[in-house]
Amino acid sequence: MKTHELLELGISYVPQGKINFDSLTVEENLLIGAELLKDKEVIDKNLNNVYSKFPILKDKKNDLAFTLSGGQQQMLALGRALMQSPSLLMLDEPSLGLSPKLQKELFQTILKLKEDGIAILIVEQNAKKAIEIADRTYLLENGRIALKGGKEIIKHKEIKNVYLGG
């Protein structure tokens, strides 16, 4: 499917890394996420919603994206995806390159989004944190599901030895 078709179905995607438009302001980056929306009131509502979730973005709305810290860049990418009011949010390695403190904040934000009713699919290197917030966990090996379960999966011998250091 084409990107706009996925967006129309309520699916937003945040790719690995901090993929932002460096030469645009924070607010311009966010508004790109609302490109398919036509109703100005909905756009304003969604923008205010993103700013309420990430107040630092509101403070820096007129700053160029390249001036943001790594954590702020990740917030911006996530905020842009939220501008479309997705029902499914797909995140590829959202904690990549973030400090432990910023990773903790990111996972708290993801939990809040989940509580807001957004379904979230995460591919994540930080297995422990991902399992802690997940309803279901799938361990993929060579493109196949090798193990699946709920939060109890963290106690599985293979998860503990291979992914959590024994």
MOCOR-V555890 format. One record per residue. N is the residue number from 0. RES is the residue in one letter. SS is DSSP state (~ for helix, > for strand, _ for the rest). Layout:
n: <N | N>
res: <RES | RES>
ss: <SS | SS>
//
This chain:
n: <0 | 1 | 2 | 3 | 4 | 5 | 6 | 7 | 8 | 9 | 10 | 11 | 12 | 13 | 14 | 15 | 16 | 17 | 18 | 19 | 20 | 21 | 22 | 23 | 24 | 25 | 26 | 27 | 28 | 29 | 30 | 31 | 32 | 33 | 34 | 35 | 36 | 37 | 38 | 39 | 40 | 41 | 42 | 43 | 44 | 45 | 46 | 47 | 48 | 49 | 50 | 51 | 52 | 53 | 54 | 55 | 56 | 57 | 58 | 59 | 60 | 61 | 62 | 63 | 64 | 65 | 66 | 67 | 68 | 69 | 70 | 71 | 72 | 73 | 74 | 75 | 76 | 77 | 78 | 79 | 80 | 81 | 82 | 83 | 84 | 85 | 86 | 87 | 88 | 89 | 90 | 91 | 92 | 93 | 94 | 95 | 96 | 97 | 98 | 99 | 100 | 101 | 102 | 103 | 104 | 105 | 106 | 107 | 108 | 109 | 110 | 111 | 112 | 113 | 114 | 115 | 116 | 117 | 118 | 119 | 120 | 121 | 122 | 123 | 124 | 125 | 126 | 127 | 128 | 129 | 130 | 131 | 132 | 133 | 134 | 135 | 136 | 137 | 138 | 139 | 140 | 141 | 142 | 143 | 144 | 145 | 146 | 147 | 148 | 149 | 150 | 151 | 152 | 153 | 154 | 155 | 156 | 157 | 158 | 159 | 160 | 161 | 162 | 163 | 164 | 165>
res: <M | K | T | H | E | L | L | E | L | G | I | S | Y | V | P | Q | G | K | I | N | F | D | S | L | T | V | E | E | N | L | L | I | G | A | E | L | L | K | D | K | E | V | I | D | K | N | L | N | N | V | Y | S | K | F | P | I | L | K | D | K | K | N | D | L | A | F | T | L | S | G | G | Q | Q | Q | M | L | A | L | G | R | A | L | M | Q | S | P | S | L | L | M | L | D | E | P | S | L | G | L | S | P | K | L | Q | K | E | L | F | Q | T | I | L | K | L | K | E | D | G | I | A | I | L | I | V | E | Q | N | A | K | K | A | I | E | I | A | D | R | T | Y | L | L | E | N | G | R | I | A | L | K | G | G | K | E | I | I | K | H | K | E | I | K | N | V | Y | L | G | G>
ss: <_ | _ | ~ | ~ | ~ | ~ | ~ | ~ | _ | _ | > | > | > | > | _ | _ | _ | _ | _ | _ | _ | _ | _ | _ | > | ~ | ~ | ~ | ~ | ~ | ~ | ~ | _ | _ | _ | _ | _ | _ | _ | ~ | ~ | ~ | ~ | ~ | ~ | ~ | ~ | ~ | ~ | ~ | ~ | ~ | ~ | _ | ~ | ~ | ~ | ~ | ~ | _ | _ | _ | _ | > | ~ | ~ | ~ | _ | _ | ~ | ~ | ~ | ~ | ~ | ~ | ~ | ~ | ~ | ~ | ~ | ~ | ~ | _ | _ | _ | _ | _ | > | > | > | > | > | _ | _ | _ | _ | _ | _ | _ | ~ | ~ | ~ | ~ | ~ | ~ | ~ | ~ | ~ | ~ | ~ | ~ | ~ | ~ | ~ | ~ | _ | _ | _ | > | > | > | > | > | _ | _ | _ | ~ | ~ | ~ | ~ | ~ | ~ | ~ | _ | _ | _ | > | > | > | > | > | _ | _ | > | > | > | > | > | > | _ | ~ | ~ | ~ | ~ | ~ | _ | ~ | ~ | ~ | ~ | ~ | ~ | ~ | _ | _ | _>
//
